[in-house]
Every structure is written in structure tokens, then in C-alpha cells.
């Protein structure tokens, strides 16, 4: 029985799989990586500092960003940052985002197979 | 051929952008300045919360809660301030900048230590000093860029 919620998470995350474009999350994520996104990760709790999240760019919501939560402020808003600070546009430019805007948490890499496994 | 077709069928249809407006060389002391200001603000809020402590009951409980939350944010933003300063120090500033501003290394070293002091203490003067040290570094940063953007 304990396996079923896990299987459900994998199945739902597979449906929500994404491909990474851009280099601002290097060396953690490379362009072309396939990631599973847990859409239910923040149903019961808010994102925490250090987590990889997927959220619309506040300047252009058609573009969905992947960034790391650098910090959470007192009001629960998130400061996002790219792992490659030299090559990232993030909260340093567009400010904090609402925790409610986060679509999910990127938690697993399926491709390339050489780097198959959880991402953090 | 078959492999390509299978991969194409499995490939994600959504893209997520590890986005950068301009692909290199973006530095900004603003992050360190905001973090230092946040540290100052938390020191003030901690003092406010302590002022209503000692009354017992719900008021006491909530003032303690507020103190703990503010200390947590103070700690995190002091750390964020250090990280932002370290990025400027190691990645942005170059030997020619140090030639022109010979006290640059010393300024960074002292500001990083000051951020540590702000973690250890609840001291408005220490937080103000951190803000001032970060602001001085930001001034040098913008001087090397030919002026602060308006």
C-alpha cells in the first residue's frame, strides 16, 4: 500500500515532465535535461529555501522558469536564483514571487541516463 | 531510427527556462544591499517583539514566536548577504579594480565578518555598520561600471 502514493507521484510527475532550456541552472541542470515535476509537492506546504521549483516568469507568464528558491521572506514570498549566478535572470531582477505561483517541484532527472536520478 | 521515434514520442512537450536575459557577466550589489537592510529590519522587529514580552499568556507566546521568526530571517539574510558579497568579490572584481581601490579586499573581508557579527548579535549598530559597509562596496561596484543606473 505504501508504494501506491509513490507510484502515483511518479505517474503524475511523468505527465508533467519538462525539458530544460538555458544555462542559468548549471552545473545542477544542463540544457536538454528531462525532469519530472511533482505538481502536488506544495499542496500541503510552501516551498522551502534550496528547492528547485517551476513557476511562470512574472515578467512574461508564457515563459515557465526553473530556478532555485534562494530564500523565503517573512510574508512567505520566494526569492529565486539560478545556480549559475553569472548567467541567470532571477529575483535580483524581477523581485520576489508569490509562493502560490509555483507550479511544482522538479525532483527527478530521467535524461540523460548518465545522470538519471533525483535532483536537488 | 526506432530509438529516435521512441524518444520523440516520450520527449517532454513543455519547456522550462533556466533563463538569463543576457548570457554572461551580470552582477549587481543590490542583492547584498537588500539582504543587509533585511538584517537591520529584523533587529528592529526583534526589539519590538521583546518590548511586549513578559506579559504572559497569548501575547507572550506570540512575541516569542515573532522573535524566533525574525531571528531565523536575520540569520538567513546575513548568510545571503555573505554569499552575494562573495560572488562580487570572487567573480566580478578583477585585479585592475584592486589596483584602483587598494582597500577592496579589506572591505570585503570586514563586511563578511560584520555579517557574521550580525548573526551572533541583536545589535542595531552592528546591522547599520553592515549596511554601511555593503553600501560602500556597492559604491565602488558602480564606480567601476561608470555610474549607478538611474
Interface residues (C-beta under 8 A of the other chain):
Chain A: X16 X17 X18 X19 X20 X21 X22 X23 X24 X25 X26 X29 X31 X34 X35 X37 X49 X54 X57 X63 X64 X65 X66 X67 X70 X71 X73 X74 X79 X82 X85 X86 X87 X88 X89 X92 X93 X106
Chain B: X11 X12 X14 X15 X16 X17 X18 X19 X20 X21 X22 X23 X24 X25 X26 X27 X28 X30 X31 X38 X69 X70 X73 X76 X77 X80 X87 X91
